[in-house]
Amino acid sequence: MVSFNFRSKSKKEEEQVTDPYTVDESTNSDSAHSYDAENNVIDDEFERQRALEVVNKADEVRAKHWYTGFVRLFIWYPSSLPRYEKLFLFKLDICLLLYVCASYFTKALDKSNITKAYNANMDVEIGFTGNNLAYAKSLYSAGYIVSMALGTMFVTRPKARYMLPLLETIWGVLTFCQAACNTPSQILALRFLVGLAEGPIFPSVVYTIGSWYKRDEVYRRVMAFSVSSSLGGIFSGFLQSAAYSNLSGKGGLSGWKWGFIIDGIFTVPIALIGFFMYPGSLDQAKNVRWLTKDEMKLARRRMVESGVKPAGKIKWSLIKRVFLGWRVHYFTAFWVLLNVVALPDGTGFDLWLKARSDIYTVSNRENYPSIQSAIGIVAQFVLAGLSDTFSPYIFLTFVQVMFVISYSSLVYWKLPIGYRWFCFMIISLDSTDQAIISGQINRSLRRNAEERAFVIGFSDAVSQAMSIWTNIVFFPTVQAPEFRNGYIASLTGALLMLFLPIGNYFGERYDNKKYALEDLKNAENASVSSEEIIESGTEKAPYELNQEIVTDSASE
């Protein structure tokens, strides 16, 4: 039971207020006898089960009916929250989420524009033939891995908040440079450098989102972040099509070159805004101008309630601890398989359209893949969005079943055009897997910031390492458009991903049991150290509320 005592505090009492981001081991003395924090041992089985029951109940989804879950897709600021917390969430969505979405939108533009340029006759003009397209994608992945290995370990450091806008500025300039290329070797070199600049961005943003949002908020925010990539895919096609149709020959430049210039014009201004808007993780946001001290207190309290730990020092013992646990192995396996399943995205449909030039014009080839992206947006909004309310396993299962149907049909290949379109459209669901698993990583690894950053980066790096050779082996450009071996590989990955989430389910149960009392103490400490005045008729958050926690066992 929680009782609230509205009173003013003395100066001495104010000095004794515990920082909301610090767990006071003396709190909740009733359960202290049964929990050894150093060895993580729980002696009293009854106390452990009581804590586990409380934590599991707090972690359950809040909606009992599908209708309620769909309503929550559109209600991001529930009425149960105090007004000041809703205002804080809205401010966070505008300043943090909107910026990372805009940034990832430009990243999608600058990643996919190579295929769009290829379809706009770049291959003919500069001799970009043979397997050069596959080589360009592999070199992008190689650069991605090199920088990710360094960037992921840096993401928890104090100055890491400047990494995203700085790297985005660099890849924006490199995007401009691709418009000046006249040989395949120049394109290949620049694709490696673009990958080098973009490498740390995805894992660092996923880590950052998990540092600000609670369990029942994070999936929808990751979904919005992932949707911005699909929007980039949509606009990339339309921009390249418009550039090819309206700007070809202007200034002595081909239409596909104008596509790179337009993408750069989008990228660089957004990157510069990031130096002022992007806060980084909660630990790095001390000097961010749009956050007040009270809002920082509120943000810390919310993360303590969710059991999200602040970053500490990086030690070599972290590596040992990570690889002795189950999480890094599960998430790495998932990302690798997701990469294999997603290989046809941006390749299979696009090159099939190019191969059917008797039916589809250049504009068709640029615009039609946008339909895939649009389907991906809807799927992410519904399936990843509902993962905030319901178990994500049912949505992961649905997506993999659809992949099995699509890839088994494409292996056969001799399909009616309408059904082939249906199979190609299913490929866009790979973005839904990405959004859901990004939310799961933040949830499963909330108890250790360094491990969370490492696992996000390591798993993505290993999957990108696979791309270096899988693009060439399974989807070589010279085998377009059938790619029989490629679709067999993707089908195998989808089948394995049907059963892989079972490992996450049992891993989560094990962790909840192991850390039950610790999670319960974190939630109670957050309540003890949050002081809020709610004045008559208004709601403020200067944190002047004394809360006395009376546990069930104490009352008994």
N, C-alpha and C positions, 0 to 999 in steps of 0.2 A: 504494500500500500504506500502511496506517495502523498505526503501532506505538504501544503504550501504555507509558508509563514511570510507574509508581506511586512517587511520592516526595513528601516534604514540600517546600514552597517557602519560600525565604527571604522576608523582608519586602521586600527590594528587588525580587525577582522578582514578588511580589504586586502591587507598585505598577506594574509594567510590563505587567500583563495587559490585553490590549485588550478594550474593551467589545464584547460579542458583536453589538451592533447597528451596529458600525462596520466598514467594510471597509478593511483595511490594504493599501494599494496595493503595498507592498514584498513582500507574501507571494507565493509561487509565482514566484520570479524567473526560473525556466526559461521561462515563457511571457510574461514582461514585455516581452521584445524584440519580440514580435509583436503587441502590443496597445497602441494609443494611446487612453487613456481619454478624453482631452479631445475628440478628434475622432471617437472611436468607429470607428477604422480598424484593420483587421487586415491586416498586411502579409504574413505568412507563411501561405500557403494551406493548407499541410500542418497547421500548428498549429491553424488555425481549424477544419479538418475534424475533427481529433482532439477538440477541445473540443466541437464540435457532436455528435459521436458519443456522447461521455460524457453530455452534458446530455440528449440525446434518450433515451438508455437509462434515465437516472434518471427521466425524465418519463413513461415508458411505464406502461401499466396493469400491475398486479402479477399479475392472474389470467389464466390461459390458457384456462380453461373456464368456461362459463356457471354450472355448479354452484358453483364457487368464488366467483363474483361474487354469487350469491344468498346464500351463507353470510355474506359480508362485510356484507350488509345488516343482519345481526343482531349482528355482532362489531365493535364500534366501538373496542375496545382490544386490538389484535392481540398475540399472545404474543411477537412479535419486538421489541416495545418494552420498554425497561427498566421495572421496577416503578414507579420514581418518576415516569417520564413518563406511564405509564398512570394513576397516581393524580392527576397534574396535569391530564390530559385529563378525567378524571371530575369533578374539582372545577370545571373550566372549564365543562363541560356543565351542571352543577347550578346554578352561580352566574350564569353569563352566558347560556347558551343557554336554560335553563328560564325565566329572567326575560324575555328578549326574546320568547319564544314566548307567555308569559302576556300580555305587553303587546300583541302583535299579535293575540292572541285577542280582547282587549277592543276593539281597533281594528276588527276585523271585525264584532263585535257592533254597534258604534256607527255603522259605515258602512252596514250592510245593514238596520238597524232601520227606515229610512224606508219601504222597500218593504213590510216586514212590517206596519208600521202602516197603510199604504195598503190592504193586503189585509184588515186588521182593521176596515174601515169608517171610517177617518179621513177618507177623501174625502167621505163622506156627512155626517159630523158637523160639519166645519168648512168645507165647500165646497171641498175640495182636489181640484178636478175639472179637466177639460181637459188641458193639457200641463204642469200644475204639477209632476207627478212628474218629468218629463224636465227641467224647469227646476231643480228641487231638486238633481238629480244634476249638472247643468252648473254650478250655483253652487258645489257642493262641489268640483268640479274646479278652478274659478277660484280659490277660496281656497287649495287645495292647491298650485297653481302659484306663487302670490305668496310663500308662506312657504318653499316648497322652494328657490326661487332664492337666498334668504338663508341658509337652514339648511344647504344642501349645502356652501357655501363655508366655513361656520363649523365643519363637522363635524371638520375636522382641527386645530382650535384646542384649547389645553390644557383649557379649561373646558367643552368640548362634551359631556362625559359627563353633565352635569346637564340637558342640553337635552331628552332623551327623557322622563324622569320629570316634568319641569316642564310640558311640553306635554301629556303624558297627563293630568296633573291638571286642566289647563285644559279639555281636551275632555271629560273626565268630568263636570265641572261644567256644561258646555254641554249635555251629554246630559240631565242632570237638568232643565235649563231647558226642553227641548222638551216636557216633560210639562205645562208651564203654557201652551202655545200654544193659542190659540183662533181664529186666522186664518191663511190661507195665507201672508201676508206675513211673519208671525212665524217660521213654519217655514222659509221660504226664507232669511231673514236668518241664522238659526241654522245652517242647513246650510253657508252660506258660512264662518261662523266655525269650525265643526267641521273643515271642510276646511283652513282656515288653521292650525289647531292640529296636524292630522295630517300636513301636507305633508312635513316633513323626516324623518319617522320611518322610512319604508321604506328610502330610500337610505342613511341614516345607519346603520341596523342591518346592512344588507348590507355596507357598508364595514367596520363593526366586526367582523363575523364573519370577513371576509377578512384582518383584522389579527391574528388569533389562531390560525387553523387552517391546516394544510398542504394541499397539492394533493390528497392522497388522503383528506382528512378533510372538506374544505369543502363538497362537494356534498351529503353526507348531513346536515350541519348546516343548510345552507340549505334542504334538503328539510324538515327538522323545523320550521324557522321558517315555511315556506310552509304546511305542514300545519296549523299553529295557526290560520291564517286560515280554512281550510276547516272546522276544528272550531268556529270562531266562527260560521260560516254555519249549521252544524247546530244549535247551541244557540240561536241567535237565533230560529229558527223555533219551536223547542219552548218557549222562554221566552215568546214573544209569544202562542203558542197557549194556554199555561197561564195567562198573565195575562188573556187574553180570556175564557177559560172560568171562571176561579175568582175573578178580582178585579174584573170589570166592575161598576161602581157603588160599590165600596168607597171610602169617603172622598169620595164624590161625583166620582170619576174614572172615565173610560172605560177599558176593557181595554187599548187601544193606548197610553194615557198611562202606565199601570202598566208597560208594556214598556220605555219609556224610563227609568223610575225604577229598575227592576231592572238594566238595563244599566249605569246610573251607579253602582249599589252594587257591581258587579263592578269597575268601572274605577278609581275613586279609591283604594281601598286598595292595589291593585297598583302604581299610580303612586307612591304614597308609599314603598313598599318599594324602588322603583328608586333613590331617593336614596342608599341604602346598598349596594345590590347591583350596580348597573350600572357596569362599569368604563370604558366607552367604548373607544377603541382602545388599543393597547399603549402609545402615547406618553402617554396621559392617565391611566394607572392607577397613578401613583406612590404615591398616598395611599389606595389601596383596601385596607381592613383584612383582607379574606379572602385576599389574595395576599402571600406572603412574599418576601423579597429573592431567595432562591434560585429561587423559582418565576418571578420576573420575569426572572432571568438565563436560565433554561431557555426561557421564552417568546421572548425575544429571539433566542436561538441557533436555535430552531426556525424563526423567520421569516427569519433570514439564510440558513439552509439552503434555504428555499423561494424565495429571491430577492425577498422582500417588503421594500420599502424603507420606512424611517420617514418621517414627514411633515417637510417643511421649510417655508420661508417661501413664502407665496403671492405670486407675481409676475405682472405683466401678460404677460410672455413665455410664461407657461403657456398662455394662451388661444391664442396664435399656434401654439405647438408642438402643442397638442391638435388644432386644426382642420386642421393640415397632415398629421396622421397619419390612419390608416385606422380606428382603433378607435371614435372618437366617431361617425363616420358609420355604421359597421356597427351598433353597439348602439342608436343612436337610431332607425335604420330598423327594427330588430327590435322595439323597444318600441312604436313607432307602429303597426306591423302587428299586434303582439300585442294592443294596445288595441282595434284595429278588430275582430279576431277574437273578442275577449272581450266585445264590446258586449252580446250577448244574455244573458250571464250575469247572473242576478238580475233580468232583465226578461222575456225571451221566455217561459220556462216559467211564471214566477209569474203573469204577466198572462193567459196562456192558461188557467191553472187558475181565475182569477177570472172569465174570460169564460164558463167552463163551470160556473156556479153551480148549474145544474140537476143536475150530477153530483157536484161537489165542495163540501163545506161549508167554513166559515171555518177550522175546525181542519185540514181536509185541505189547504187552501191554504197554511197556515202550516207544516205538517209535511212535506209531500211534497218541497219543494225541498231538504230535508235529505238526501234520497237522492242528489241531485247532489253535494252536498258530500262525502258518504261515498265515492262513486266517485272523486272528485278526490283524496281522501286516499290511497286504495289506489294510484291511478296515480302520485301523487307519490312514495310510499314505494318503489315498484318502479322506475319509470323514472328519476326524479331520483336515487334512491339508488344505482342501478347506474351512474350517470354518474361516481361516484367510482372505478369499476373499469374501465369500458369507455368507448369513445368516445361522447360525447353526441349525435353527429350521427344515429345510427341511431334514437335515441328521439325526437329532434325530427322526423325524417321520418315516423315512425309516427303521431305526434300530428297532424301537418298532414294526412296522408292521411285520418285519421278525421274531421277538421274538414271536409274537402272532401266526404266522403260525407254528413255531417250537414247542412251548409248547402245543398248542391245539392238535397237532399230537401226541406228546409223551404221553399226557394224555390218548389218545386212545390206544397207545402202540402196538397194533397188526399191525405192519407195515412191509413192505418188507425191507430187510436188507439195500438195496441201499438208500431207502428214509429215513430210520432211521439214516444212516450216514449223510445224508443231514441235518436232524434236529439237530443232535449233532454238526455239524460244525457251524451252525448258532449261537450256544451258545457263540462262541468266539467273537461275536460282542459286548459283554459287555464291553470290553476294549475301544471300540470306544466311548461309552457313558461316560466312565470315563475321557477320554482325552478331550472331548468337554466340559463337565461340569467344569473341572478344568480351562479351558480357560475362561469360563463364570464367574466363581467366581472372578478371577483376574480382569476381565473387570468391573464387576458390583460394586466391592468393592474397586476400585482403590483410592477413595477419603479419605479413612481412613485405615491406616496400621494396627492399633490394631484390628479394627472390621474385617478386612480381615483375619488376623491370627486367630482370635477367631472363626469366622464362618467356615473357612476351617477345623479347628480342631474339633469344636463342631459337625458339620454335619457328619464328618467321624466317630467321636466317637459314636454318636447315632446309625449310621448304623452298626458299629462293635458290639455295645451292642445287636443289633438284632441277630447278628450271634451267640451269646452265646447260644441262645435257638432255633433259627430257624434251625441250622444244625442238632440238636438232634431231633426236632419235625418233620421237613419236610423231612430230608434226613438221617434218622437213618440207619446205615450200615446194620442192619439185614433185611431191606426192599429192599436191592439192588437186582436186578438192576432196578425195575420198578419205584419206588418212585412216585406213583400216586399223593399223597397229595402234594409232593414237586413241581411237575410240574403244578398242579392247582394253588399253591401259586405264582409261577413264572409267570404264565399266567395272573393272576390278577394284579400283579405288572406291567407287560408290558402294559396292557390295561390302567391302571391309568397314566402311563408315557406318553401315547399318548397325553393326554390333559394337563398335568402339565405344560409344557413349555409356555402355554398361560399366566400363571401368571408372568413368567419372562418377557415376551414381554411387558405387560402393566406396570410392575414395572420399567423397563428400560425407557419407555416413560415418566413415572412420574418423575423419577430422572433427566432425561435430561432437562425436563421443569423446575424443581426446581433449578437445579444448572447451568443453561445455562450461566448466566453472569459470575459466578465463573470460569467455565471451559474456557470461552473465555479469561478472565483475566489471567489465568494460562498460556495459550498458548502465549499470548502477552508478559507476563513477561519473559517467557523463551527466547523469541526472543530478548528482550531488554538486558538481562544479558548474552547472549552468544557472545563472541568476538573471531573471527576467522580470521587469516590472510591466504589468498590464494595467494601465491606468483606466479609470472609468471613462468609457466611451472611446478610448484610443488604445492602440497596441504599439508598444515600443520594445526595443531590445537592447537597453543599456546594461542588462544583466545584473539586476539588483534583487533577484528572488532567491531566498533561502529555501532549499528543499531538504526535508528530512526523510531519508529512506528507511522504511520499516519493512524488513523482509518477512516473508511468510513464516520462516522458522522462528524469527524473533517474536512475532506475535503469538506463536504457539507456546 
